[in-house]
Amino acid sequence: MLRLLLSLSCLAILGYAAYRWLPAWPAAASASTAAHTQLPAEPAASAPDSSAKAQEISATKLAPTKTVHHSPEQPVGRPIVNTLELQMALARPGFSPGSIDGSIGTQTRQALSAYQLAHQLHPSGEFDHATQATLKITEPIYARVTLTASDFAAIDPPPVSWRERGNRTRMAYHSILEMLAETCMSDPDLIQQLNPELDFNSLQPGQVVVVPHMPPVRLHHPVSHLQISLSARTLQAISPHGRIVFHCPVSIARRVDKRPSGALRVEVRVENPNYTFNPAILSSAAAREGISQKFVIQPGPNNPVGSIWIGLNLPSYGIHGTPEPEKVGRTESSGCFRLANWNAQTLIGLVEVGTTVHVDP
């Protein structure tokens, strides 16, 4: 009898441990669920959690995140159990690993190192014990987005030429998948992996898509200067006390002679900028399409400079967004410093006209 009781006790302990440490997985959703529903923390049954609180937010506009300051001695949240949660926990306070994809890579390690430096930890780039004690994840991990007719109205097919871009009244998202991925700071492949039952080529209003819960990052820290590393392809905002308060990947110029260096400064800040196609600068595209005159491309997330333009005191140079966030830091630009739109949107709230930008080799 004693042996039987011990066996049952061990099974109970093992069962609880397995339940506690399995990665959280989203519950199924119904069409009547609110547009952006917080999901339960633990593995859930296939039926929707009727007690979950809902936020009435459409896929086209997520609510701004609330700024909360926590003491490093009292980390808030629970332990991180997988790479997806690690990337989300880094990105939420402004240490961006680029497009969240659930896999460890150079950009995630760079974000982790920046977080460690900012919190006076050894910058190993590894999720070591000291970092685990400080960096936690808060619920919810996932959100459910119910697609609406207005979401589909915000989509346009991709243009086939520069001329067509110039004729458009807006540079909108090209698919629901692209819209969801960008508003959740995620790689489109991750969104598809979280929703294996959905055909993203035939989505309809009323369908529900599971996404990482990633509200926009809006930081309120004083910044003395920006630091751009050409070799690491990173951009960091530094406080007057020398602390990293924001970090993200950046694309730099393809040609070495087009890469500025030294001290620059911010001269203009523009949200939702338009873009002037200049055949003298984009000569190859102009020759291919027979374009000889400048023209203006309207604002939108797929504008060539994305949703943000931070102009520098070097003619035609700036820090800006991009229509292809998954390529940031992995491909090269014509000369400017290119960020994911969501990181450019965070950055514009941190800099002012006159902010110094140090560009290091």
Buried (B, 14 or more C-beta within 10 A) or exposed (E): EEEEEEEEEEEEEEEEEEEEEEEBBBBBBEEEBBBBBBBBBEBBEEEBBEEBEBBEBBBBBBEEBEEEEEEEEEBEBBEBBBBBBBBBBBBBBBBBBBBBBBEBBBBBBBBBBBBBBBBEBEBEBEBEEBBEEBBBBBBBBBBBBBBBEEBBEBBBEEBEEBBEBBEBEBBBBBBBBBBBBBBBBBBBBBBBEBBEEBEBEEBEEEBBBBBBBBBBBBBEBEBBBBBBBBEBBBBBBBBEEEBBBBBBBBBBBEEEEBBBEEEBBBBEBBEBBBBEBBBEEBEEBBEEBEBEEEBEBBBBBBBBBBBBBBBBEBEEBBBBBBBBBBBBBBEBBEBBBBBBBBBBBBBBBBBEEEBBBBBEE
